[in-house]
Amino acid sequence: MMSMSTRIGCIFFSEFHPTLGPKITYQVPEEYISRELFDTVQVYIITKPELQNKLITVTAMGKKLIGCPVCIEHKKYSRNALLFNLGLVCDAQTNTCALEPIVKKLSGYLTTLELESGFISNEESKQKLLPIMSTLLEELNATGACTLPIDESNTIHLKLIQQRKDPPIVQEYDVPVFTQCKDHFIKSQWDLTTQQILPYIDGFRHIQKISAEADVELNLVRIAVQNLLYYGIVTLVSIFQYSNVYCTTPKVQSLIDDKSIQEECLSYVTKQGQKRASLRDVFQLYCGLTPGTTVRDLCSRYSQQLQRVDERRLIQFGLMKSLIRRLQKYPVKVIRDERSRPPRLYTGCHSYDEICCKTGISYQELDERLDNDPNIVVCWK
């Protein structure tokens, strides 16, 4: 289903008539583009040579028009050229980036059909455009995809690809978690590196550990996970340890207000083989996460509530849905001997997770080192 943000309002076919000049021959629905609107934008629909075969988006009178004007030069045409444009119209506020490849592809299809069989220049075959445009509008808006047979040897295949934001850079201390059931993941659709690391993505192993256990070079693992992140297959959380500290975010209220989040949460955090956890227990556990309270503290204080709740999956779900956030420790060296080297990792910009991954030491060892150094202060944020 196409989202409302990219919904197509109209599909039009415009051409240059030898005596009438630029005109709209067909539009679906009819009269969607007014005469006034067309007169305003026609120089961008049927264009000068400089703008031909280029994607053009123009906004006027509350509408946004996207087209790719085509010019086919040949002496068989009146004025030695055939000029046309099959374009889309949306609301002025619409983000049309996802529609641009559709317009470009339609332009290429029609150009090929004209060169092969005179599809546009022949009045009889050109009339087939109207039902084609009606089907395109209906199916693209309904499903975001369309397959249309034109004749025995030509079929139009179109699919709307939603534009996605660039994913964050994957660090060696990040932990990938599947956003949906891992069983739904079709392994054969992905590259060999992704297939190799797939068994090691369990929501608890961090990137560096996946790299070591899967025997895949670290940067290749990062690239593969970043690709999965781009397509929304995984999300990233921080390394789980019982010494971690978390606190709730305002979004924790959605656990009370949103029934679908409740269902998803209770299914996710209930221990296998146990009776379903209660919403009251889960909400109480999340609210028990406060600055200064470790997961170990939570487990000892709320042992009754945790009988049916898996604390690791409780934390995992909370991070995935932004119900909670991790409070990280950042060491800062405040006094430094001028003769000593600057502290590369103790600047307040590097968390315990990052330092431990880069140096190979444990949290406990790092704690002991920093506790023994009076010049280092640990900030929580």
C-alpha positions in Angstrom: 0.0 0.0 0.0 1.3 3.4 -1.0 1.6 5.8 2.0 -0.5 9.0 1.9 2.8 10.9 1.8 3.4 9.7 -1.8 -0.1 9.2 -3.1 -0.6 10.0 -6.8 -3.5 12.4 -7.6 -3.4 12.2 -11.4 -1.6 10.7 -14.3 -1.4 12.8 -17.5 -0.2 12.4 -21.1 0.8 15.6 -22.8 2.1 16.1 -26.4 3.0 18.8 -28.8 0.3 19.2 -31.5 1.6 20.5 -34.9 -1.1 23.3 -34.9 -2.4 23.6 -31.4 1.0 23.4 -29.6 1.4 21.8 -26.2 -1.8 20.1 -24.9 -3.0 17.5 -22.5 -4.3 14.6 -24.5 -5.3 12.3 -21.6 -5.5 12.7 -17.9 -6.9 10.4 -15.2 -9.1 11.6 -13.5 -10.4 14.0 -16.1 -10.2 17.7 -15.5 -7.8 17.2 -12.6 -5.3 19.6 -14.2 -7.1 22.8 -15.0 -6.4 24.9 -18.1 -5.0 27.6 -15.9 -2.6 25.2 -14.2 -1.4 23.7 -17.5 -0.9 27.2 -19.0 1.3 28.0 -16.0 3.6 24.9 -16.2 3.4 23.9 -19.9 7.0 25.2 -20.6 8.2 22.5 -18.1 5.9 19.8 -19.6 6.8 20.2 -23.3 10.2 21.8 -23.1 13.0 23.3 -25.0 15.9 20.9 -26.0 18.0 21.8 -22.9 15.4 20.2 -20.6 14.4 17.2 -22.7 15.0 13.7 -21.3 15.5 15.1 -17.8 13.4 14.6 -14.7 11.5 17.8 -14.0 9.5 18.6 -10.8 7.5 21.8 -10.7 5.1 23.1 -8.0 2.3 25.5 -8.9 -1.2 26.2 -7.6 -1.1 23.6 -4.8 0.0 20.8 -7.1 3.3 19.2 -7.7 3.9 17.8 -11.3 6.7 15.3 -12.1 7.6 14.5 -15.7 10.3 13.6 -18.1 9.8 15.3 -21.4 10.7 13.2 -24.4 11.8 14.3 -27.9 12.2 11.8 -30.7 13.7 13.4 -33.9 12.8 11.9 -37.3 11.7 13.3 -40.6 8.5 11.1 -40.6 7.1 13.4 -37.9 5.4 16.7 -38.4 8.1 19.4 -37.7 10.6 16.5 -37.7 10.1 15.6 -34.0 7.7 13.9 -31.7 7.4 15.6 -28.3 5.5 14.1 -25.4 5.5 13.6 -21.6 3.7 11.1 -19.4 3.8 12.6 -15.9 2.3 12.3 -12.4 0.6 15.0 -10.2 0.5 15.0 -6.4 -0.3 17.4 -3.7 2.2 20.2 -3.3 3.4 18.9 0.1 4.2 15.4 -1.2 7.7 14.1 -1.1 8.1 12.8 -4.7 11.6 11.3 -4.5 10.1 7.8 -4.5 8.0 8.6 -7.6 10.9 9.9 -9.8 12.2 6.4 -10.8 8.6 5.5 -11.9 8.3 8.6 -14.1 11.8 7.9 -15.6 10.9 4.3 -16.3 7.6 5.2 -18.0 9.4 7.7 -20.2 11.8 4.9 -21.3 9.0 2.4 -21.9 7.0 4.8 -24.1 10.1 5.9 -26.0 11.0 2.2 -26.8 7.3 1.4 -27.8 7.4 4.4 -30.2 10.7 3.5 -31.8 9.6 -0.2 -32.2 6.0 0.2 -33.3 5.0 3.9 -33.5 2.9 3.4 -30.4 2.5 7.2 -29.7 2.4 8.5 -33.2 -0.3 6.0 -34.3 -3.7 7.4 -33.2 -5.3 4.0 -32.8 -2.6 2.5 -30.5 -2.2 5.8 -28.6 -5.8 5.4 -27.4 -4.6 2.4 -25.4 -2.9 4.9 -23.1 -6.1 5.9 -21.3 -6.9 2.5 -19.8 -3.2 1.9 -19.1 -3.1 5.2 -17.2 -6.2 4.3 -15.2 -4.8 1.0 -14.2 -1.4 2.6 -13.3 -3.1 5.1 -11.0 -5.3 2.6 -9.3 -2.6 -0.1 -8.8 0.2 2.2 -7.8 -1.9 3.9 -5.2 -3.4 0.6 -3.9 -0.3 -1.7 -3.8 2.7 0.4 -4.9 3.3 -2.0 -7.8 1.9 -2.6 -11.3 2.3 -5.1 -14.1 0.7 -4.2 -17.4 0.8 -6.1 -20.7 0.8 -3.7 -23.6 0.9 -6.2 -26.4 2.2 -9.7 -27.1 5.9 -8.7 -26.7 5.8 -5.7 -24.2 4.8 -5.6 -20.6 5.3 -2.7 -18.1 6.6 -3.6 -14.7 6.7 -0.9 -12.1 7.3 -0.9 -8.3 7.4 2.0 -5.9 10.6 1.8 -3.8 10.2 3.8 -0.6 13.1 6.1 0.1 14.9 5.3 3.4 17.1 7.3 5.6 20.8 6.5 5.7 21.4 4.2 8.7 23.8 5.2 11.5 27.4 4.0 11.3 27.7 0.5 12.9 30.3 0.4 15.7 32.1 -2.7 16.9 30.3 -2.5 20.3 26.8 -2.3 18.8 24.4 -5.2 19.2 22.1 -6.1 16.2 18.6 -7.3 17.0 16.1 -8.6 14.5 13.0 -6.3 14.4 10.8 -9.3 13.4 10.8 -13.0 14.0 14.2 -14.4 12.7 12.3 -17.3 11.1 10.8 -14.8 8.6 14.2 -13.9 7.3 14.8 -15.5 3.9 18.5 -16.3 4.0 19.0 -16.9 0.3 18.0 -13.4 -0.7 21.2 -11.9 0.9 24.9 -11.9 0.1 27.3 -14.5 1.4 28.7 -12.4 4.2 25.2 -11.8 5.6 24.4 -15.5 5.3 27.5 -16.3 7.2 26.9 -13.9 10.1 23.1 -14.6 10.3 23.3 -17.5 12.9 25.3 -15.2 15.3 22.8 -12.3 15.4 20.9 -13.1 18.5 20.3 -9.7 20.1 23.2 -10.2 22.6 26.4 -10.6 20.7 28.0 -7.4 19.7 29.6 -6.8 16.3 33.2 -7.5 17.4 32.0 -10.8 18.9 30.0 -11.8 15.8 33.1 -11.1 13.7 35.3 -13.3 15.9 32.8 -16.2 16.2 31.7 -16.2 12.5 35.3 -15.7 11.4 34.4 -12.7 9.2 36.5 -9.6 8.9 35.2 -6.8 11.3 34.6 -4.2 8.6 32.6 -6.7 6.4 30.4 -7.5 9.4 29.8 -3.8 10.0 28.9 -3.3 6.3 26.6 -6.3 6.3 24.8 -5.2 9.4 24.5 -1.6 8.2 22.7 -3.0 5.1 20.3 -4.9 7.2 19.8 -1.8 9.3 19.0 0.2 6.1 16.2 -2.2 5.2 14.8 -2.3 8.7 15.6 -6.0 9.2 17.6 -5.2 12.4 18.0 -2.4 14.9 20.9 -1.7 17.2 21.0 -1.8 21.0 23.9 -1.6 23.5 25.7 -4.5 25.1 23.8 -6.2 27.9 25.4 -6.6 31.3 23.9 -7.0 34.7 26.0 -4.0 35.8 24.3 -1.8 33.3 22.1 1.1 34.4 19.0 2.2 32.5 16.2 4.8 32.9 12.8 5.1 31.4 11.9 7.6 28.7 8.5 9.4 28.2 7.6 6.7 25.7 7.2 4.2 28.5 3.7 5.6 28.8 2.8 3.9 25.4 2.9 0.6 27.3 -0.2 1.8 29.1 -1.9 3.6 26.2 -1.2 1.4 23.2 -2.8 -2.1 23.2 -0.6 -3.3 20.3 2.6 -2.4 22.2 1.3 -4.2 25.2 0.6 -7.4 23.3 4.0 -7.3 21.5 5.8 -6.6 24.8 4.2 -9.3 26.9 4.8 -11.9 24.1 8.4 -10.8 23.8 9.5 -10.7 27.5 7.6 -13.7 28.9 9.9 -16.6 29.7 9.6 -19.7 27.5 7.3 -22.3 29.1 5.9 -19.9 31.6 2.4 -18.4 31.9 2.1 -15.1 30.2 3.6 -12.2 32.2 1.2 -9.5 33.5 1.3 -5.9 32.2 1.4 -4.7 35.9 4.6 -6.7 36.6 6.3 -5.6 33.3 5.4 -1.9 33.8 6.6 -2.1 37.5 9.9 -3.5 36.3 10.5 -0.8 33.7 9.6 1.9 36.3 12.2 0.2 38.7 15.0 1.2 36.2 16.3 4.4 37.6 19.7 6.2 37.7 21.9 4.3 40.2 20.0 1.1 39.8 21.8 -1.7 38.0 20.0 -4.7 36.3 21.4 -6.8 39.1 19.8 -4.6 41.7 16.5 -4.8 39.8 16.6 -8.6 39.8 17.1 -8.8 43.5 14.4 -6.2 44.3 11.8 -7.6 42.0 12.4 -11.3 42.1 8.6 -12.0 42.4 7.8 -10.0 39.2 10.7 -11.7 37.3 9.4 -15.2 37.8 7.7 -15.0 34.4 9.8 -12.3 32.8 13.1 -12.7 31.0 15.1 -9.7 32.2 17.4 -9.8 29.2 14.5 -9.6 26.8 12.8 -7.0 28.9 15.8 -4.7 28.5 16.1 -5.6 24.8 12.5 -4.8 24.0 12.7 -1.5 26.0 15.7 -0.4 24.0 14.2 -1.4 20.7 11.0 0.6 21.3 12.8 3.5 23.1 10.8 2.8 26.3 14.1 3.0 28.2 17.6 4.2 27.5 21.0 3.2 28.7 23.0 5.4 31.0 26.6 5.0 29.8 29.8 5.7 31.6 32.4 8.1 30.1 35.8 8.5 31.7 37.5 11.9 31.6 41.1 12.6 32.7 40.9 16.0 34.4 44.6 16.5 35.4 47.4 15.5 33.1 51.1 15.6 33.5 52.3 17.8 30.6 55.1 15.3 29.8 52.7 12.4 29.4 50.8 11.6 26.2 47.2 12.9 25.9 44.6 10.3 27.0 43.2 9.0 23.7 40.2 7.2 25.2 39.7 9.2 28.4 38.3 12.4 26.9 34.6 12.0 27.8 33.7 11.1 24.3 34.3 7.3 24.6 32.0 5.0 26.6 33.0 2.0 28.6 31.5 -0.2 25.8 33.8 1.4 23.2 36.9 1.4 25.4 36.5 -2.3 26.4 36.0 -3.3 22.8 39.1 -1.4 21.6 41.4 -2.4 24.4 40.1 -6.0 25.0 39.8 -5.5 28.8 36.7 -6.3 30.8 34.4 -3.8 32.5 35.7 -4.9 35.9 39.3 -4.4 34.9 38.5 -1.0 33.5 36.6 0.0 36.7 39.6 -1.1 38.8 42.1 0.9 36.7 40.0 4.0 36.8 39.2 3.8 40.5 43.0 3.7 41.2 43.6 6.8 39.1 42.7 10.0 41.1 43.0 12.1 37.9 40.0 10.3 36.2 36.4 11.2 36.7 33.6 9.0 35.3 30.6 10.9 33.9 27.2 9.2 33.4 25.1 10.3 30.4 
